């Protein structure tokens, strides 16, 4: 009986965003305050439920909870199967935190000539699809939820975008990522026809099934998955859609895009290419190393030539995702731990930076970096929080970014290659240079804004202060006490690495 109650609560957890969407439909049209407080209250309850669930698995040392739903009794190919463990549950918590912050972001600035209900439904749709994606264990539904999140993001950028190219950006984002994922669909269909199963757990436990394929078939199937994940991550040179989408997206859209959607590609890389196609990924190790360092170095250097604040942060995300892929393909405990931890912490660091840029754009109507300077003189609170976020972005000790990048570099030391270690350190240097330059240009030096703009606006209000405080608290706590997340990741990753050795 206790087992069935546990499964019931897990199902309720995964379906809770959909339940919230249905409840929002019963709130009378035009009740702005009711929509805001009702959605925020339910989201906070969901966050508490998720945190309790994570603590339960952590304290009881439960490896995972697996359950399935049969759709066709005679065919196991298309039946739902879910697995909840400490790794994907951590990303569910990250998703819930970011969606909660997105509700707070839109508390005042949302244009009311668009439906607030539609905006909230889009947010909870993204949350629902993300919950399914991180926990589903069927390749067929893995692809469906991998792509489904494009639909609400397309409308979020196209309707609530900030500039005249928002329609172009939404089309580019949708078509670019959708077209790349069609190759993954072909690979999934091939696996289903050849092995008569889409179950990820079965393929993980029986890696020899994949090794039975000929080399050419393995390579084609691997590249089908790789291209889809590389575009979504994004990796250089298939990263073109990301800066354009960030520039045109609203602040909440950029927060979701950087904090959540980029993790779809890296999580898929970890779950499919590392855990299932282990031998082919190992065979193409140096090819992936080259692409990773191309993203790390190129993403850092290209920021120096950008003048749009959002593009600067977008290209820094490309560089950080290069470190994530690099850590994952090292396939040792330190490297994988660092990569997963960077995926988690990047959700707070990059999202906080995009929100900071959104605050400036709302006040002054420009994102051109040469229009700013000396913000510390009349926005001291903003400058303080932006300083913390900048330090975290350049991976300074005592911040969450340092722990993640240190673990990745520690894992790379096992390669015993001086060139690889030096290239990783070069990425640290280039990353730090543009972060220092960005902060100096915005907050220090002479004031370049018009005097009328300076006297028209104050420093952070209570809502903005609370949101930036949340980002800063998460970043500092994870930097000071990283073991609260790392130990839960290590608990699960050790079994995966042991299975590969066996």
Number of C-alpha atoms within 10 A of each C-alpha: 5 7 7 9 10 12 15 11 13 20 14 13 19 20 15 19 24 17 15 20 20 12 13 20 13 8 14 11 13 12 11 16 10 14 19 18 13 15 22 19 13 17 22 15 12 20 21 14 15 21 16 12 19 21 14 13 18 18 9 8 13 13 16 15 14 16 15 15 11 13 12 11 9 7 11 16 18 19 19 19 21 24 19 22 22 26 24 20 21 20 22 28 21 20 24 25 18 23 26 21 24 22 20 18 20 17 15 10 9 14 10 10 6 11 14 20 21 16 19 22 21 20 24 25 21 24 24 26 22 23 24 19 26 25 21 24 25 24 25 22 18 21 18 14 21 24 18 18 21 20 14 19 23 23 17 21 27 23 16 19 23 15 13 10 15 24 19 14 25 26 16 18 22 18 15 18 21 18 13 20 24 17 20 22 20 15 20 21 17 14 17 17 11 12 12 13 20 24 22 22 16 14 19 21 14 14 17 13 14 20 15 10 13 9 10 9 14 18 16 14 22 20 18 20 25 22 22 26 28 25 24 27 28 27 24 20 12 17 20 16 20 25 20 20 30 25 23 24 30 25 28 25 24 27 28 25 21 26 26 26 22 24 25 22 25 25 23 24 24 21 16 20 23 22 23 26 23 18 18 19 20 16 11 12 14 12 11 17 19 13 17 26 22 20 29 31 22 20 28 28 19 15 23 16 9 15 14 18 24 28 22 22 26 26 25 27 27 28 30 27 27 29 27 32 30 29 30 25 25 22 20 18 19 22 29 28 27 29 28 26 25 25 26 25 26 27 26 27 28 26 28 27 26 25 26 22 19 22 18 15 16 12 14 16 11 16 19 13 16 14 15 21 19 20 24 17 14 16 16 15 16 21 22 13 19 22 17 21 28 22 22 26 25 23 22 18 15 18 27 29 30 22 25 32 25 16 21 30 21 18 23 23 16 13 11 9 10 11 9 17 17 12 15 21 13 16 23 19 14 20 23 19 14 20 25 14 11 19 19 15 19 22 23 16 14 13 19 14 15 11 9 8 12 18 9 9 12 11 18 16 10 8 13 17 14 14 18 23 14 15 23 21 14 15 25 19 14 24 22 14 14 18 13 12 18 18 14 22 22 18 17 17 16 12 12 15 15 9 13 15 7 5
